[in-house]
Amino acid sequence: EEQIEGAYYHYSHGLKKHLGNCQRIVHGHRSKIEIFENHKRSSELEDYWSACFRNIYIGTKEDVKKVLDINGKEHTSFCYTAQQGRFKLTLPSKRVHIIDTDSTVELIAAYIADQCLAKHPNNHYLVKAYEGVGKGAIAERK
């Protein structure tokens, strides 16, 4: 297991438009995240987003098929068809974070930057989201 100094996120997702095994509905990543607010690294924001995305399924809004009650608890069901077949998943909604876009590392970085900017529109944000060895994304908002 990779030793990560500082904040990291730990999420699973599925990418139906991917051509490889990433299209499988529940595969995960445990990766470092760096967030800069007004050109200074923000451990507060890094801790916040690592807590939001710790042991969570990041789902794409268009893949949500229904929200249902199972034994008094809300669950979210996802379903999509990809090159490797049809994939379905139902999870407790408290373990799901839904975004409007696909859940690629590039779009996750952009989502985090957009959310930060929405809370503080006069600030500058730079998000570095990593995803394994030699892969990651940078999103900047000002």
C-alpha positions, 0 to 999 in steps of 0.5 A, a space after each residue: 500500500 502506498 504511503 501517503 503523507 497528508 490528505 487522501 481520498 478513497 473512493 470507488 466509481 465506474 466509468 461506462 465510457 471507458 474502454 478498459 476495466 474502469 467501466 466496471 461499476 465498483 473499482 476504487 482509488 486511494 489517492 493524494 489530493 492537494 488543494 490550494 486556496 489563493 495560491 496557498 496550500 489549504 490543509 483545511 480544504 484537503 481534510 474536508 474533501 478527503 472526509 467527503 470522499 472517504 469510502 464513498 461511491 462517486 456516482 454519475 447523475 445519469 446512472 441513477 435509476 432510483 432511490 428506494 427505502 430498504 429497511 427504513 434506510 435510503 438507498 441509491 441504485 445505479 445501472 448502466 451498460 458498457 462495452 463489458 456488459 450491464 452493471 448494477 449497484 445499490 448502496 446506502 445513500 449515505 455512502 454515495 456522492 452524486 456528481 452531474 458528470 462522469 467520475 473521471 479524475 479530471 472531472 472530479 478535480 473540476 468538481 472540487 474546484 467548482 464547489 470551492 469557488 461556489 462557496 467563495 467566488 472571489 478566491 482562486 483555487 487549484 486542485 491536484 487530484 491524483 489517481 494512482 501511479 503517473 495519473 492525475 488531474 489539475 483543475 484551476 478556478 478563479 
